[in-house]
Structure formats: structure tokens, C-alpha cells
Amino acid sequence: MFVRHFVLAFALAVLASGFSSQPGQGDSCIVPGSGGFFNSIAARYDLLNQVISLGFHGSWRTSAINKILPAQSVLDISTGTGDLAISVAANRSIRVVGLDPSPEMLKVARDKVNRFENSIGDIRLVTGVAEALPFDSDSFDAAAVAFGVRNFQDRQKGLNEMSRVLKPNGKWAILELSLTDGDQLLDRATRLFVTGIVPRVASIISGNRKAYEYLSDSMRKFPDEKEFCKMLEAAGLVVESQKRLSPLGMGPFLYSGIKSSDRDN
Ligand SMILES: *[C@@H]1O[C@H](CO)[C@@H](O)[C@H](O)[C@H]1NC(C)=O
């Protein structure tokens, strides 16, 4: 049980932090969590997610998608290498847009979309930041952010923007990692593992400790459920459900709901 718990925690840690194996590359000038930061890890991002998330990645994504479909138009904010957008586009009648600040991540996404060409609909991939979405108000049936809200430079602004581009009653889902502040032994062990051990191990393996420090820092700084729900509500996003996914109370949080119908953009 302990071993599985730690393995999962490690998977979460790497999944959330991204990974760089280039020692010292731009460590001091790239802002962790920024588009430039993700540019530097794009090439390895998918491979690592696959290897270390132990298959959970896909089922988490499916849970989020189930909250926003059916829909005719879907915006995937912080699409990264495009996995959520591609899953949605499996239904060819859905208009799918993926947005990300990192052109390198989008390049990986584009290659993947081209590879799936015959089995999915087209996806529009757009470079941009969540805080200033280049889309009209009330223009999407649904929107999702998978493991991206932590990296928003201005979280409230990003949520406001997601709300703005959603149609009234439009559906949204957010998947995000956060550290539990529970007091159980497993909670404490997990915290120690993610914040104390992972960065050290990772710095030895990758030669880049920054990425992992960023992960535990950003998980630690992410608001708890109550506070995050307040931010969602402030953005005009009605929270209909919130729960931790996957076993052992260690999975990501899935928040979902609709845009308030009386939200005035
Ligand atoms: C595909 O999406 C359309 C539009 O939202 C929906 O009407 C249809 O039921 C979906 N098809 C499947 C197989 O889910």
C-alpha cells in the first residue's frame, strides 16, 4: 500500500512538474510554469507522463471530458501536448480549440493531431495565455483545463476569462493537483515525499532541480478546495461537483459545473 502510494505520488510529482534532462539549461532565466519553461520540456513531456502516471493520466482526462460532453464546441485551455483536445476530437462533429502559451508544446500537439488525422476531427491550436483568451465572449459550449490552472500567472484572471468565453450554462471542468493537508500518516508521508524526496532524487537524475522544486512549490501554494471554489464562483462559474479522483486520496481534484446564466460579461 505504501509503495503504491509513493509511486503514485512520484508519478503525480513528475506529471505536474514537467521534466528536463538538460543540466543547467536556462535555469536562471526561465520562469518556472511559464510558456518558456514548458518549451524546454516539451519533447519529453508525453513520454514521461506515459511512463510515470501508470496509466492514470488517461482515466483522469476521461473523467473531466465526461463532465463537459456533449457539446458542439470545446475549448481546452493549457492544452499542452493536446491530449484532452485530441480525446474530445474523437467525435468529429465537435469543434475543438486548444490553447497554450508554449509553441513547443503545441508543436508536439500538432504532430500528434496529424498522426491521428484519419480518426479525429480537426483541432485548432492557438498560442496564447489563459489570462487573455483570443476568443469572443459566449462562444464555447464547454471548456476544460487539465493540470494547467496551477501554472496560470494570474489565476483569478484566467478563470474570469474561461467564464467570459463560455456560453451561459456552458459546461466546464478543471483537473488540478494539490497537496492534501490531512493529518493521516499517509498524507504526511506523501507530503514529505513530494516536497522533500522527489526534488532531491530528480535533481540527481535530471540535473535540473528547478522543475521539481517548482512542482512542490506550486502544489503547496495552490488554494484549498474552499478557497478555489470561491475563486470559481467569483468568476461566475457555478461549482456542481468537486472530488478527488483515483485511489488513496492522492489523485487530482476534479472540479466541474456550469457558467452562471446571469453572468454579465
Ligand atoms: C458527438 O457530438 C455531437 C455534438 O455535440 C453529439 O450530438 C453526438 O451525440 C456526439 N456523438 C457521440 C458518438 O458521442
The ligand as an ORCA input file, in Angstrom:
! r2SCAN-3c Opt
* xyz 0 1
  C     -20.831     13.935    -30.982
  O     -21.101     15.273    -30.693
  C     -22.361     15.710    -31.117
  C     -22.423     17.204    -30.908
  O     -22.275     17.526    -29.560
  C     -23.421     14.940    -30.358
  O     -24.715     15.357    -30.767
  C     -23.238     13.461    -30.607
  O     -24.141     12.719    -29.825
  C     -21.821     13.028    -30.297
  N     -21.627     11.661    -30.718
  C     -21.157     10.717    -29.921
  C     -20.972      9.372    -30.511
  O     -20.899     10.921    -28.751
*
